[in-house]
């Protein structure tokens, strides 16, 4: 029976005490209870299922919190040389980014096996039933390292398939996409050295780019680990949700930074509740306007499917959102529009500490590709990013506190629509000069030449030139920002070499000149045509102008050398052939078979076309 797609209405999270950090070596009791896993051993959520991983000196430990019993789970492991990049055949095969040697296949409580690749096919290697807990829906098991070649280094990926179908519904690393539709090609995997001191969920989080700081809920290292570091401090007594001497609900500090891979945001807060009706129960929201073309976003949270709050915005579109309720885990959302936000927590790195009647902290590393797509480098950093953190109550309430402060907060009551108009922001970060490419010097005449080039971003157009490396002449600066550039040089002198330099400046006043070094200048010259030459206006690149002359000389030299060699080697033969041909009146026997030559010779002799003496000489040679 095909596994039905999971539909979650109301999800109630039952919390289990978990340590915030473990680090290998760490041993797990495989009993179906996840309370001995550390937070940094969880590799992320995929379709509301979770994967855990750690190891000690003797075992690899895996845990699937899959949320449903009606699915088959698989792990492809590359632990020794060799292997194959196709999966086990389970209603079809997938293509892998690794050369797998072992394959974990879990179908039910009765079947949990590891298969091995023998060079031609996947064969059963050993059963896992005695090494774990396989009752639905939670699975925990360990694999003896000695059973898979005693590796010191491994690669792996994991996924779940529909029961009785090949469709993939969850996958790790989560940068892969679960298509829910037939066989697919995976592109990402985990990779670990099996040594002490590893935090699997932090040190290699599924082919995400390297992270400059440890994302664990503690941001003390930001001041030294991140160069673009900012902090905003808020009052600890300005929240409408505070109950004096009983409970505080405040955002206290906001930290933000960035590098080439991530936007980093962290904040300190405290939330809690008071009274038997929990009427002061509170959470926090981080709202982000990334100016991304991927999302329509929303200017109000009132109608969202998650975290609906009476909060609207002026000069801000909420495109991404992180929500955390007291000390429960937080979730990161992609806001498609005013009614729908999608949980994409699995695509970011997060660390969380405390938060219920004690100070807590959230630390997030959001990859740029999450905000702007895989081609993010063409968009960021030439955009502005705005964000704000709020303390909020239950559904329908407004913002009780914000950082940075907003004049509209706090309101007179907890339910009146609050409009936020002040935000922390990262303005356009463009410190990269435009790249110049495709330089061409063409349409050369006796007094002019045209110069063309391209830039990777809109920029201005100008050329400086002259008969020496001091230049001395300049075209008028064209301040039109374009990626395709054209300049015509006029009033040039015949038969004169010119040196050129191209200059382009982008909208942020970053300037690039080309060539940038004096040693490169010989590549950029024009020899204008003198009167006794015919103008060739065929476009040529700047390097072709000098290469053409070299090639012409080289070819001519080769022809001369070959001709001399032929004369020296075969001159006497050719001379003899010429004299013989002249002596015989230019007549000779063409090439035939032996019998044909003999027949032809007899015919020529009979017709008296050759003398008897020549006839006999030729007959002896046939």
N, C-alpha and C positions, 0 to 999 in steps of 0.2 A: 504494500500500500504506500502510495507516495506521501512523503511527510508533508503535512500541512504547514504553511507559513505561520510563524509565531505571531500572535496578536496579543499585545499587552494592553489591558485597560488600566486598571489600578495596580501599581507595583508597590508592594510594601516591603521595604528593606529591613531584614532582621540583622542587626549588627552583631558581629562577633569580635571579641577583643583581638586585635592584631598588633604586632610590634611594628613600628614604623620603619625599622631597618634591621637587616640581619647580616647579609654579606656571607659569602661562602668561606669556609665549608659549612653547610647547614643541612642537617638531617631532618627528614619529615616522616611522621607516622602516617602511613597510608591507610586511613580508616574512613574516608569520605567526609571528614570534618576539616574545614579549611582554617581552623583557628590557629594552627601553628605555622602558617605561611606569613611571611612579612609582606608589607605593602610593596616594597621594592622588588618583590619576586613575582608580582603580577605583571604580565606582559600586555595587558590591555583588554578592552571590551571589543567584541565583534558581534553584532546582532544580539546584544544583551547576554552573550556568553563570555566567560572569562577563561584565560589560560594562565596557569602558574608554572614556573620553572625554577629549579635550583639544583645544586649537586653537592656531594661530598667526595671523599677520597675513593669511595667504592661504587656509588650509585648516581644515576641521573634521576631526578624526581620531576614528575609532571602531574598537573591537576587541571581537569576540565570542570568548570562550573557552567554546564551547558544549558540549563533552564528547560530542557526537554529530553525525554528518553527516546523519542522517535527519530534518532539520527545516528549515523555511523561516524566515528572519529578516526583521524589519520595523522600520523607524524612521519615525515620523510627526513631521514638522518644521514648525513655525510660524515663518516667518522674514520674511514680508511681510504687509501688510494683506490682508484677505479670507480665502479658504480655506474649509474645510468641516470639520464635526465628525463625519464618517463616514470609515471606513478605505477602502482599496482593496478591491475585491470579490475576495477570495481564498477561494473556497468559502463565501462569505458576508461580511458586513460587521460591524465592531465600531463602537461609539460612543466618541468621543474627548472629552477635557476641553479640547481646544484646537481652534483652526481651522487645520487643517494645510494647507500650501501645496505641500509636497513629501513624497514617500513613497519611502523606500528599500525595495526588494524584492529579497531575495537568495534564490535557489532552489538554485543549484548553481555550480560553477566556470564554467559556460557562460552563466548568466543572473544578472546583478547590475545592476539598473537603478534609476534614479530616475525616478519619475513626478511630474507636476505637475498641479495642479487648474486647469482652464481655465474654470471657472464652471459647467460642467454635468457634467463627468466627469473621471476620472483618465486622463491621456495620457502615453505614454513621453516623457521629456525628454532623458535622456542615459544612456549606459552607464558603469558604474563599473569595468569590467574592467581598464581601463588605469590605474586609480587605486588598485589594491590587490591583496591576496592572498586568494583565495577557496577554496583547497584545504581540504578537511575535516580535522579539525573546527574548526580555528582560522581566524578571519577578521580581517583588518586592512585598512582602506581609509581614504581621505581624500576629502572633498568640497570642490571649489573654492568658496570663498565667493561668488565672482562668478557662479557658476552658479545660486545660490539667492537672488539679489537683493542681494548684498553687505551682509548684515545686521550690525547692531551689537548685536543682542539676539535671542536665539532661545528657543523652548520646544520640547521634544521628549519623546517616550516611545518605548520599544523593547519588542519582545516576539518570542517564537518560537512558531510553530505546528507542529502535527504535519504531516508530509508527507502531502499529498492530503486534508487535513481542516482545519477551521477551529479546532480545539481549541487553546487557548493553554496551553503547558506551562511557559513562563518569561516574566517580565515585569519591566521597570524603569520607574519607581521601584518598588521592591519593596513599597511600601505598597499598591500594587494587588495583587489576588489572581489568580493563574493558576488558572482553574477547570477546565481540561482537559475542558471539556464545552460545545462550541458557542460561538456569538457571545456577547460580553459587553460591558459598559459600563465603561470605565476611568475612574478618578476623579482620578489624580495624574500629574504630569509634572515634568520638570526645567525650570529657567529660569535663563539666564545672560546677563549682559552680556559681550560678547566683547572684554574689555579685558585688559591685562596684570595679573599678580599674582593670578590666580584659581587656586585648587586645587579642581578640579571635584568631587572626592569628599568635600570638607570644607565648602566654602562654600555649596553648595546640594544637600544630600544627599537629594533626592527627597521634597520636601514634608514633611520632618520639621520639627518646631518649631525656632526659632532656638536656637543653642547658645551658652552664655555663655563658653565657653573653646574653644580649638582642640584637637580630639581627634587627636593625632598621636604619642602615646607619650611626650611630654614634658610634665610637669605643673607646671612652674615658675610658670606664671601663675595657678595655682589660688588662691594666697594673696591675690591682688588681684582676681581675676575672679569668685570665688565667695564669697558672704557666709557660707554655712553650711558652713564648712570645718573638717574634723577630721583629725588624723593620729595613728596609733599606731606607735610604734617598737618593733621586736623585736630581741632579741639576735642577733648575727651568728655565734654559736658554740653554738647549742642544737639543731642538727638531727641526727637519727640517721643521716642520709644523708651527712654530711660525712666526708671522708677527709682526715685532718690532713696539711697541707702538700702535698696533691695536688689535691683538688677540694672545692668548697663547694656545698651545695644548701640554700639558705636563702630564706625570705621575710623581707624586711628592714624595709619600711615599708608601712603601709596608709593610704591617703587616702580620704576619702569626703565628699561634699557633695550638695546638692540645690537645685533651684529649681522653678519652676512647671511646667517641661517635662520634666526629666530627673532621674534618680538617677545621680550621678557616682561611680565607684569606680576607684581606681588603686592599683597596688602595685609596689614595687621588689623584685627577687629576683635570685638567681643559681642556675642549674642546670647540670649537666654530667655527664660520665661518666668512668670510669677503667677501664682494662683492656681486653683484646682481646674479652671477651664483653659489653662495655658493661653490666656488672652494676650500675654506679652511674648508669645513664641515668635521668633524672628529669624530671618536669613539675610544673606547678602547677594547682591547682583553686580557683576562686572559687565558693562555694556560697551560695545566697540563699534565705531564707525570707521571702517578701513578704506573707504572710497574704492571698493572693489567693484569691477564690472560683473562679478559673478552673481550678485544678490540684489534683489529689489529692496530687501530690508523693510523696515517699518518706522513710522514716526510716532507710534504709540504701542504700548505693551498690553493695552486693555483687552484685546481680543485674541491673544496668542493661545495656542494649545497647551503651552507650558508657562509657568510663572506669569499668569495674567495679572497685571498690576495697573493701577490708575496712574500711570506715568506716561507723559508725552514729551516731545522734544522740539526745540527750535534750533534750526541750523545744525541738525544732527540726524542721521539715519542709522538706526540700530541694525547692524548686519550680523554681528556675532554676540553671544551672550554666555556668561558663565554664572551658574546659580548654585548656591550652597546653603543648605538649611541646617542651622545649629552645627552639631558635630557629625552630621551625615556626610557621605561622600558628595563632592560637587560634580556637576556635569557641564560640558561645554557644548553650545548649540550653534548651529548655522541657521540664521533667521532668513527663510526664503521670502516671506511676505508678512503682512499684518496678522495672519491667522496661523501660520505654520512655521515652527522651528524644529530642526532635525538634530538629534543627539549625535555629535561627532567627537565625543570625548576621547575615543580611541586614537584620534589623529594628532593629539597634542601630548605633551609631558606635563604632569601636574604633581605637586606635593602639597599635603595639607596637614596641619597640626591643630589640636585643641578645638575650641570654639563653642563649648556649652558652659556658660557661666564662668569661663576662664578665657584668657586671651588666646586667640587662635591666629593662624596665618595661612595664607594661600600663596603658592608659588607656581607660576605657569610659564612654560616655554612653548610658544605657538609658532610652528614653522611658517615661513612666508608662503610656502606653496599651499598651505591650508587657506590662507587669506586671499591669495591671488592666482591660484592654479599652478601647474607644473612649470609654466613659462613666466614665473613671477619676476624674473630678473628684468624682463622687458617693461614691467609696470612699476615695481618698487625698485629704487626708493623715490621715484618722482611723484609721490602722492603724499597727502596729509592724512594722519591717523588721529582720531579723537576717542577718548574713553572717559568713563566715570564709574565710580563704585557707589552703591547705595545700600543702606539698611532698609529692609522691607518686612512687612508683616505677612499675614495670610493673604490668599487670593482676594483681589479687589482693593487692597490697601495701596497707599501711595508711598513715597520715599520719606523715611523718617530722618535720615541723615545721608549726606553725600560727601564724597571727596573727589575733586575739589568742591568747596562749598558753593551752593546755589542759593540765590536770594529767595527763591520760592519755597525753600525748605528750612524749618519745618512748617507745615500747614497748620491751620487751626484744629483740624481733625485728621483722622487716619485714612479717610476714604475719598476726600476731595481730589480731583485730578490735579496732579503736580506737573508743571511744565519745566523741564530742565533746559538751561541755555548756556551753561558754563562747563567746560570740559578740560581735562588735561589733553595735551596734544603734542604730536611729533610732526613738525612741518616737513615740507619736502626736503629730503636728504639727498642732494645731488652734488657730489664733489668729484665726479668723474668727467673728464673732458671727452668730447666726441671722438670716436675712432675714425680714422680716415683710411679709405681703401679704394681700389679700382682706379688709380690715377692713370689718366691717358692724355698724351699730347698728340694732336691730330690736325688734319687739314692745314698742313704747313705750306705756306707760300713764300714768295720772295720778301714779304714784309709783315707777315702775320702768322699766328698759330693759335689754336684753340686748346684750352686745358679743361678737363672734366674730372670729377671725382665724386665719391659717395661718402656719407657719414652715417653712423648707426643711430643717430638722433638728429632732430632738426637743429640746424646751426647756420651761422652766417657764412659769407663767401668772399674771399679775397686772395690775391696772389701778389707777392713781391718778387721782383726779377731784376736782372741786370747782367752786364758783361763780366762782372767779377763777383766774388763771394760777398762783397759788400752790398750787392744788389743796387740800390739807388733809385729804383722805380717801383711804383705800387699801383694796382688797380683801385678803383673806387670801392670802398667797403659796401657790399650789398647786405643789409641787415635783415633781409627776409630769411626767416628760419625755414630751411629745407634740408632734405637728405640727399638730393641730387644737385650737384654744383657745376656751373659753367662760367668760364671767363674767356674772352677773346683778347689776345695781346696784339696790338697794332703798332705801326711805325717802327718795325724792327729793321735792322740793317742787314743787307745781304751778306751771306757767307760768314756770319758771326755766331759764336757760341754764346748761349745765354744760360744763366743759372736761375732756377726757380725755387720758390718756397711757397707752399700752400698754407693758409691759415683759416681755421673755422672755430667759432665760439658758440656755445649753446646758451640756452635761456638763463642758466645760472652763472653765466660769465666764466665758465670753464673753457679754456682755450687750448687748442691742439694745433701745432705746426708740423708740417711734413715736407721734407725730411727734418728730423730733429737734431741731427749731428752733422758737422761740417764734412766728415769723411764720407757721408752719403750723397753729397751734392753732385758728384760726377754722374749719378744716375739720372739727373734731371737737367738736361740741356736741350736746346733746339739749335740746329744749324740751319739758318735760313738759306734759301736756294739762291745761288748766283745765276746770272742770265743764261749761261751755257748749259744749265741743267733743266731737265723736265720735272716739273713738280709732281710728286706722287702723294696724293692726298688720302691714301688708304690709312685708316686709323691704326696707330701703333701704341703699345704700352711704353712706359718710360724706359723699361729695360730692353725692349726689342730694338730700339734705335742703335745701340752699340752692338748688340748681339748679331744683328743682320750683317754688319760689316765683317765680323769675325767669321761667321758661317760662310760668306761669299769667298773670303780669302782661303778658308780651309778647303772648300770644295775645289776651287781652282788649283790649289797646290796638289791635291790628291790626283786630279786629272793629269797634271804634268808629270807627277811621279810615276803613275801607271804607264803613260805613253813612253817615257824614257826606259822603264823596265822592259816593255814589250820590244822596243827597238834593240836593246842590248841582248836580250835573251833569244829573240827569234829573228833578228835582222838577217843573218846569213841564210836561214831557211826561206824567208820571204824573197830574198834576192835571187836565190836559185830558182824558186817557183816562177818569179817574174821573167827571168831569162829563158827558162824552158817554155813558158807560155808564148813569149815573143818569137822564139825559134820555130815553134810549131804553128805559127800563124794565129795564135790565140785560141787554138782548138785543144780540147782535152776531153778525157772521158769523165762524165759525171759518175756519182756513186750509184752502183747497182749491186745485186748479189753476184756471187762468183759466176754462176751459170749465165746470168744476164750480161755480165761484162764480156764473157767469152763469146756469146752469140753476137753482141754488138760489135766486137772486134772483127769477127769473121765477116759481118755485113759491110763494115767500113772498108775492109781490105778488098772484098769482092767488088765494091762500087768504086775502087781505086781512089778512095779519099785519103788513104795513108800509104806511105811507101812500104816496100817489103821489109826493109831494115827496121823501121819503126814497128811494123806489125810483129816481127819476131821479138823485138825487145819487150813490147807490151805483153805478148803471149807468155814470155818467161816469168813475168811479174804477177800474172793472174793466178 
